[in-house]
């Protein structure tokens, strides 16, 4: 009886290990390459670039309005 239970437990363990190995391989296949930044990092950089561009535009508008107010344009 012990031998049957022990055999089933070992077999079950080997099946679980094999299943885990297959899942890990599948995740690695669809994962991003190590050298590329994550989606979150790419989005953060893009949002930062947009914020900088918007700030420049706002700064330019303020300068333009001041020049118009002084009658220099």
C-alpha positions in Angstrom: 0.0 0.0 0.0 2.8 2.4 0.9 4.6 1.7 -2.3 1.5 2.4 -4.4 0.9 5.7 -2.6 4.5 6.7 -2.9 4.6 5.8 -6.6 1.5 7.9 -7.2 2.9 10.8 -5.3 6.1 10.7 -7.2 4.2 10.4 -10.5 2.0 13.3 -9.5 5.0 15.4 -8.6 6.7 14.7 -11.9 3.5 15.6 -13.8 3.3 18.9 -11.9 7.0 19.7 -12.5 6.5 19.0 -16.2 3.4 21.2 -16.3 5.3 24.0 -14.6 8.2 23.7 -17.0 5.7 23.9 -20.0 4.1 27.0 -18.5 7.5 28.7 -17.9 8.5 27.9 -21.5 5.3 29.4 -22.8 5.7 32.6 -20.7 9.2 33.0 -21.9 8.1 32.6 -25.5 5.6 35.5 -25.2 7.7 37.7 -22.9 9.4 40.8 -24.0 13.1 40.6 -24.7 15.3 41.5 -21.7 16.9 44.5 -23.5 13.6 46.3 -24.2 11.9 48.5 -21.7 8.6 47.4 -20.3 5.3 48.8 -21.6 4.9 50.8 -18.4 8.4 52.4 -18.9 7.7 53.1 -22.6 4.3 54.8 -21.7 5.9 56.8 -18.9 8.6 58.1 -21.3 6.0 59.0 -23.9 3.8 60.8 -21.4 6.9 62.7 -20.2 7.8 63.7 -23.7 4.2 64.9 -24.3 4.3 66.9 -21.0 7.6 68.5 -22.1 6.2 69.3 -25.5 3.0 70.8 -23.9 5.1 72.9 -21.5 7.1 74.2 -24.4 3.9 75.1 -26.2 2.5 76.8 -23.1 5.8 78.7 -22.6 5.7 79.8 -26.3 2.1 81.0 -25.9 3.0 83.0 -22.9 5.9 84.7 -24.7 3.8 85.3 -27.7 1.0 86.9 -25.6 3.5 89.1 -23.8 5.0 90.3 -27.1 1.5 91.0 -28.5 0.5 92.9 -25.3 3.6 95.1 -25.6 2.8 95.7 -29.3 6.0 94.2 -30.6 4.3 92.0 -33.1 
